[in-house]
Amino acid sequence: MRLFAGMIVALALTGLSEASATIVEVPLPALYGTYPITLSNGERTATVQLSPMLAINSVSFRVSGTTAVGMVDCEGNVEPWGMDILASMFTDGSGIWMSSELMLMVSGAFAWTGTFRSSPPIGITWDFLLDGEAELILYGAPLILVGICTVIGPPPTADVTEATLIIDADFTVPTETGTWGQIKALYSGPN
């Protein structure tokens, strides 16, 4: 009991911060709009700025909007031609975190939430995000056509109306030295 009380005293006197596990949703309006933006540009970038974190448990990405599929004729077979939407964050090193889901090959509303996966699959951490700052890139482009295909009409597009970064992390919560009196009263007992 004395050791435990001593640890509380040390934390209170040094003004260290406590950790608080929290899920934070960060809207990213800089990523809203029509994809691809031009024939040669299918990406937008958003800067994320949060409070510093002690540990990151998981990170996901949620996106929604509408899509219009195109049509292609691949060796006599007329098929829908859909979109690919991919969110990515580059680490301080040579790694990348990516989130994407298969898009339906029909025009209309779409929505998905995907967990970020690392590439390479091992040895990549979220340490680059612990300071609360990062850039997220949303890439949207027509799916790559394989084989001999002829485009029929306009290419597919997606209009993103929601893009949200979801972070499950241990954020620092500042402790106030003024609370020391309350802690002392709990553990001191009667004199």
C-alpha positions as CSV (number, residue, x, y, z in Angstrom):
1,M,0.0,0.0,0.0
2,R,2.9,2.3,0.8
3,L,4.5,1.7,-2.6
4,F,1.2,2.4,-4.4
5,A,0.7,5.6,-2.4
6,G,4.3,6.6,-3.2
7,M,3.7,6.1,-6.9
8,I,0.6,8.4,-6.7
9,V,2.6,11.0,-4.9
10,A,5.4,10.9,-7.5
11,L,2.9,11.2,-10.4
12,A,1.1,14.1,-8.7
13,L,4.2,16.0,-7.8
14,T,5.9,15.6,-11.2
15,G,2.8,16.8,-13.1
16,L,2.9,13.8,-15.5
17,S,0.0,13.1,-17.7
18,E,-2.5,10.2,-17.5
19,A,-3.6,8.2,-20.5
20,S,-7.2,8.1,-21.5
21,A,-8.3,5.5,-24.2
22,T,-10.5,7.3,-26.6
23,I,-12.0,6.8,-30.1
24,V,-11.7,10.0,-32.1
25,E,-13.4,10.7,-35.4
26,V,-11.7,13.3,-37.5
27,P,-13.7,14.7,-40.5
28,L,-11.5,15.4,-43.5
29,P,-13.4,17.8,-45.8
30,A,-10.3,18.5,-47.9
31,L,-10.9,15.0,-49.4
32,Y,-14.5,15.7,-50.4
33,G,-15.2,16.1,-54.1
34,T,-15.3,14.2,-57.4
35,Y,-12.7,11.6,-58.3
36,P,-10.8,11.5,-60.5
37,I,-10.2,15.2,-60.4
38,T,-8.6,15.2,-63.8
39,L,-7.5,12.5,-66.2
40,S,-4.0,12.6,-64.7
41,N,-4.9,13.4,-61.1
42,G,-6.9,11.2,-58.9
43,E,-5.8,12.2,-55.4
44,R,-6.4,14.8,-52.7
45,T,-4.4,15.3,-49.5
46,A,-5.6,16.3,-46.0
47,T,-3.5,17.2,-43.0
48,V,-4.4,15.6,-39.7
49,Q,-3.7,17.6,-36.5
50,L,-4.6,16.0,-33.1
51,S,-3.4,16.1,-29.6
52,P,-0.3,13.9,-29.0
53,M,-1.0,10.3,-28.2
54,L,0.8,7.8,-25.9
55,A,-0.2,4.7,-27.9
56,I,-2.4,3.9,-31.0
57,N,-4.6,0.8,-30.8
58,S,-6.1,1.0,-34.3
59,V,-6.9,3.4,-37.1
60,S,-9.7,3.1,-39.7
61,F,-11.1,5.2,-42.5
62,R,-14.7,5.8,-43.4
63,V,-15.8,7.2,-46.8
64,S,-19.2,7.6,-48.4
65,G,-20.7,9.3,-51.4
66,T,-22.1,8.3,-54.8
67,T,-20.5,6.6,-57.8
68,A,-21.3,6.4,-61.5
69,V,-19.9,3.3,-63.2
70,G,-18.7,3.4,-66.8
71,M,-19.1,0.6,-69.4
72,V,-16.5,-1.3,-71.3
73,D,-16.6,-3.9,-74.1
74,C,-13.9,-6.5,-73.4
75,E,-13.6,-8.9,-76.3
76,G,-17.3,-8.8,-77.0
77,N,-18.5,-8.8,-73.4
78,V,-20.1,-5.5,-72.2
79,E,-19.3,-5.0,-68.5
80,P,-19.5,-2.3,-65.9
81,W,-16.3,-0.4,-65.1
82,G,-16.1,0.7,-61.5
83,M,-14.0,2.9,-59.3
84,D,-11.2,2.2,-56.8
85,I,-10.9,4.4,-53.7
86,L,-7.9,4.0,-51.5
87,A,-6.8,6.0,-48.4
88,S,-3.1,6.0,-47.5
89,M,-0.6,7.4,-44.9
90,F,3.1,7.2,-45.3
91,T,5.3,6.5,-42.3
92,D,8.5,8.4,-41.4
93,G,10.4,5.4,-42.9
94,S,9.6,3.4,-46.0
95,G,6.2,2.0,-44.9
96,I,2.7,2.9,-45.9
97,W,-0.7,2.3,-44.2
98,M,-3.6,1.7,-46.6
99,S,-7.3,1.3,-46.3
100,S,-9.7,0.3,-49.1
101,E,-12.7,-1.9,-49.7
102,L,-14.2,-3.4,-52.9
103,M,-16.6,-1.0,-54.5
104,L,-19.8,-2.4,-56.1
105,M,-20.0,-2.3,-59.8
106,V,-23.3,-0.4,-59.8
107,S,-24.1,3.3,-59.9
108,G,-25.5,4.9,-56.7
109,A,-24.6,5.4,-53.1
110,F,-21.6,3.8,-51.6
111,A,-20.2,3.7,-48.0
112,W,-17.4,1.7,-46.4
113,T,-15.2,1.7,-43.3
114,G,-11.9,-0.1,-43.6
115,T,-9.1,-0.7,-41.1
116,F,-5.6,0.4,-42.2
117,R,-3.2,-2.3,-43.2
118,S,0.5,-1.9,-43.4
119,S,2.8,-2.5,-46.3
120,P,5.2,-4.2,-45.8
121,P,2.9,-6.3,-43.5
122,I,5.4,-6.5,-40.7
123,G,7.6,-4.0,-38.9
124,I,5.5,-0.9,-39.6
125,T,4.2,1.1,-36.6
126,W,1.9,4.0,-35.9
127,D,4.8,5.9,-34.2
128,F,4.8,8.6,-36.9
129,L,1.3,9.6,-35.8
130,L,2.0,9.8,-32.0
131,D,2.7,13.5,-32.2
132,G,-0.8,14.0,-33.7
133,E,0.3,15.1,-37.1
134,A,0.1,13.3,-40.4
135,E,-1.0,13.6,-44.0
136,L,-3.7,11.3,-45.4
137,I,-4.0,10.8,-49.2
138,L,-7.3,9.7,-50.8
139,Y,-6.9,8.2,-54.2
140,G,-9.8,7.6,-56.5
141,A,-9.6,6.4,-60.1
142,P,-11.2,4.0,-62.5
143,L,-10.3,0.3,-62.0
144,I,-7.5,-0.9,-64.2
145,L,-8.7,-2.7,-67.3
146,V,-7.2,-6.0,-68.1
147,G,-7.3,-7.5,-71.5
148,I,-8.4,-5.9,-74.8
149,C,-11.2,-3.5,-73.8
150,T,-13.0,-0.6,-75.5
151,V,-14.5,2.2,-73.3
152,I,-18.2,2.8,-74.0
153,G,-19.3,6.2,-72.9
154,P,-17.8,8.2,-70.0
155,P,-15.4,6.7,-67.5
156,P,-16.5,6.0,-63.9
157,T,-16.5,8.7,-61.3
158,A,-17.1,8.9,-57.5
159,D,-18.3,11.9,-55.6
160,V,-17.0,11.7,-52.0
161,T,-19.3,13.5,-49.5
162,E,-17.8,12.1,-46.3
163,A,-14.2,11.1,-45.4
164,T,-13.4,10.4,-41.7
165,L,-10.3,9.2,-40.0
166,I,-11.1,7.0,-36.9
167,I,-8.4,6.7,-34.3
168,D,-8.5,4.5,-31.2
169,A,-5.7,5.8,-29.1
170,D,-4.5,6.5,-25.6
171,F,-4.4,10.3,-25.5
172,T,-2.5,12.2,-22.8
173,V,-4.7,13.9,-20.3
174,P,-3.0,16.6,-18.2
175,T,-3.2,16.2,-14.5
176,E,-3.5,19.2,-12.2
177,T,-1.2,19.4,-9.2
178,G,-4.2,20.9,-7.3
179,T,-5.7,17.5,-7.1
180,W,-3.0,16.3,-4.8
181,G,-5.0,17.3,-1.7
182,Q,-7.8,15.0,-2.8
183,I,-5.5,12.0,-3.4
184,K,-3.7,12.6,-0.1
185,A,-7.1,12.6,1.8
186,L,-8.0,9.3,0.2
187,Y,-4.8,7.5,1.2
188,S,-3.7,9.2,4.4
189,G,-6.6,8.1,6.6
190,P,-7.1,9.6,10.1
191,N,-4.0,10.9,11.9
